[in-house]
């Protein structure tokens, strides 16, 4: 009788073990994977930007200025927690969350000065802010209402009742259509990318965001850096990607890097590209015309 009881107990233990393992596997894939992603903890990154400012003239230059981008302050996505620099500065943030650090300067003839700024930014593991009207509507940068883009959506079946499935279809279509090129200075736009099938990360982002909106998915364009920890930022690593809204959160679609829904805590936004007139510059920094400025 004792042996029989032990066998029953062992069978019960085996059943419990199998159920636990099944739940663990479910947590790593499918719907469970999404739930697990929502539990990623917020992380803080310390990021440094260093600029060299030069007066290459024989004149004393008073009343000069340099502004440099800071990590954007985006609800539910990331928060700019602190800005530190040994130089006098002010921080401004626009309605889109884009942030700038401004340094007032004066430089003697042929003098140079190093500006070093450290950012503390908190990154959410599952960006959850609700999409805004601007994330759905066509714009100059993302002309999602143009017939050429709607035709692609219809002919390639990029729109269905499942928003995540639509996002994956858009991702795959752009990946198959586009050929990556090296850095291209001008912003050639989504229409160019559609017609020519080539470009750098900016064209990938523009086409992905435009097609997603055409397919009925809220989407937005971002620019910034991919980091795996604290870092001194290299301007050559400045990157563009798309973010799309489905399953109750924002997900990264970095088609150029073949990254479908990567960890958003690796992607630090320095520019939310919503077409706002208050943030027209594509660059990482701006400055008085008389100055020469380089990063790192």
N, C-alpha and C positions, 0 to 999 in steps of 0.2 A: 504493500500500500504506500509505503514511504517512497519507493522508487517511482510509482505512478504519479504521486504528487510532485515529485521533483521534475518529472518529464513535462507535466502540465505547466509548471512554473517556467521551465526552460522555453516551452513553446510560446508562452505569453511574453517572455523577455525577447524572443526572436521577433515576434510581431511588432512589439514596441520599437525595436531597433530598426526594423524595415521602415516603419512609419516615420521615424526620426530622420533616417537617411533620405527618404523620399521628399520630406519637407525641406531638407537642406539642399537637395538638388534643385527643387522648385524655386528656392530662394536665389539660385545662381542663374536661372534662365527663365524665359517667358515672362509671365506676369510677375512672378516672384522677383525676377531681376530688376524690374521697374521699382517694386516696393523697396528692395535692398538699396537701389541707387538713391531713393528718397531719404535714406537714413545716413548717407555719407555725412560725416561731420564737417562743419565749417573749418577752414584752415586760414591762417594768416601768413602772408608772404611779405618779406622785406625786399624791396626792389630799389636799385640805385641807378640814377641817370647822372652822367658827368659831361659837362660842356666846357669847351675852351673858347673863350671870347677874346678877340684881338682887335686892337686899334692899329690898322696898318698905315695910318696917315701920320704926318708931322704935326697935326693939330691936337690940342686938348679937346676931348669930346665929353661935354656935360650932358645931362638929361637924356641918357640913352636907356634902352630897355631890351630885355630878352624875356620871352615867354616860352615855356616848355610844357608839353602835355603831362598830365597826371592820370593815374587810373581813374576811369569814370566812376561816378557814384550812381549805381543803378539799383533800384528797389528790387529786393528778392534775388539779385544776381551777385552783386559785390558791393562792398562799402569801402570808401577811402577813409581809413581810420585815422591816419596821421601823415603829416608832411613835415620833414625836418631838413634844415639847411643852415650852414654857418653864415650865409649871406641874407641880407634883408629881402623879404619876399612877401607877396600876398597870394592868396588862393581864391579863384573864382570858379563857379560851377554854373552852367547854363541849364535851361529847362529840360534838355535831353540828358542831363547827367554828365556831360563832357566837362572836364576840369582842366584848368590851366594854372601854372605857377608863374608869376611875373616878378622879375628882378629889375629894380631900378639901378642904373650903373652910371659911372663916369670913369673915363680912362685917359691916362696920360698918353702922349705921343708914343707910338710903337709898343705900347704896353699890352700885356696879355693877362687874363685872369681866368681861373678855373672855378666853375660853379658846380657844386655837387649837391644833389637833392636825394633824400631817402624817403620812400613811400612805404607805409604800412597799409596793406589792403587785405580785407577779409573776403574770402571767396566761398560762396554757398555751394554745397554739394548737389543741390537740386533746385535750380532757379525757378521760382514759382510765381513771379508777378504776372498779373493778368495782361494779355496783349492789349495794346491801345489802338485807337482808330488808325493812327499813322502806320501801324504794323500790318494793316489789311489793305490799305488803299494804294492805288497806283501813284507814282511820283515821277519826276524827271529822271532820277537815278534808277528807279525800279518801275518801268512802264508796263505793268502787268495787264493793263487793259488793251494793249495793242494787239491787233489781229494775229500777228506773227507768233506771239507767245501763246495766245489762246488756241491757235491751230495746233501747236505742238502738244498742248495739254490734251486736246480732243483726240488727235491722231495717235498719240502714244499712250492713251488711257492713263494719264497721270492723276485723274480725279476719280475717287470712289467715296463710299460712305465712311471709310476708315482713314482718319487723318494721318496716323502713323504709316500706314501702307502707302498713302499718297506721298508722304515725305521720303520714304525709301525709294519710290518710283522716280521722283524728281532727282534724288541723289544719284541713282543708277544711270538715269538718262544723261545728266550732265557729265558724269564720269566717262560715259561712252562717247559723248559728243566732243569733248574738249581735249586739246593737246596742250600740255604745259610748256610755257616758254620762260626764259629768264626775265629778270625785272624789266618792266616797261614803265617809263616815267609817266606818260599821260594816262589818264583814266579813260579807257576806250569804251566802256559801258556794256550793258547787257545786250543791246542790239548787235554790236560788233561781235561779241562772243557767240551769239546765236548764228550770225551769218558766216563767220570765218572759222569758228570752232577752235580758237586758240587764244591764249592770253596768259597773264600771270594770275596771282591769287586774287587780285581785284576783279578781274573779269569772271573768274570762277564764282566769287561771292555775288557779283551783280546778277549773273545769269541764274544761279541757284535761288536767290531771294526773289527774283522776278517771277520765275516759273512756279515757285511755291505759292506766291500770292495769287497767280493765275489759277492755280489748282484749288484755291480756297483755304490755304493754310496761312495763318498769320506768320510773318517772317520778318527778320530784320538783319541788317548788315553790321558787322563789327570789325574793328581793327585793333590790333594790340600785339601781345607777345605770348608765346607758349613757353611755360616754365615748369620745372619739376621741383622747384624749391626756391630759396632766396637767390637773387641773381643781380649782377651788374648788367644792365641791358645793352645789347648791341643793336644799333639802328638797322643793320643788315638783316636782322631777324624779324623786323616788323612785318606783320602778316594780316591778311583779311580772311574772314570766314562768315558763314551764315548761321543764324539761329532760327529754329522753327518751333512753333507751339503745337504740341499734341500731348495726349495722356496727362493733362494738367500741369505741364511744366515746359520750360524752354529747353530745347535740345540742340547741340552743336552739329552742323552739317559742314564739315571741312573737306569738301570734295577733292581739292587739289592734293591734300595729304592722305586721301583715301580713309578718312576717319569719320565713321558713322557713329554718332552719339558718344564721343569720347568724354572722359571725365572733365566737367566744366571747370573744375578747380585748377586745371593746367592752363586754361585760357584766360589771360588777364586783359580785360577790355580797356583800351586807352581812347577809343573813339566809337561812339554810337552813331552810325551813318544814317541819320533819318532825314537828311536834306535840309536841316535847319539853317536858316540864313545867318544865325549867330555863330556858326562853326563852319566857315567855308574852307578852311585850310586843310590840305591833305597831310602836311608835314608834321613832324614831331616837335618842331620848335619854330618860332618866328623871332625877328629882332629888328632893331633900328637899321635903316639902310647903310649907315656908315660903318657898321660893325661886320667883322667876319667871325662866324660861329661854326664850330664843328662839334659833333657828339662823340665822346670817348676818344 
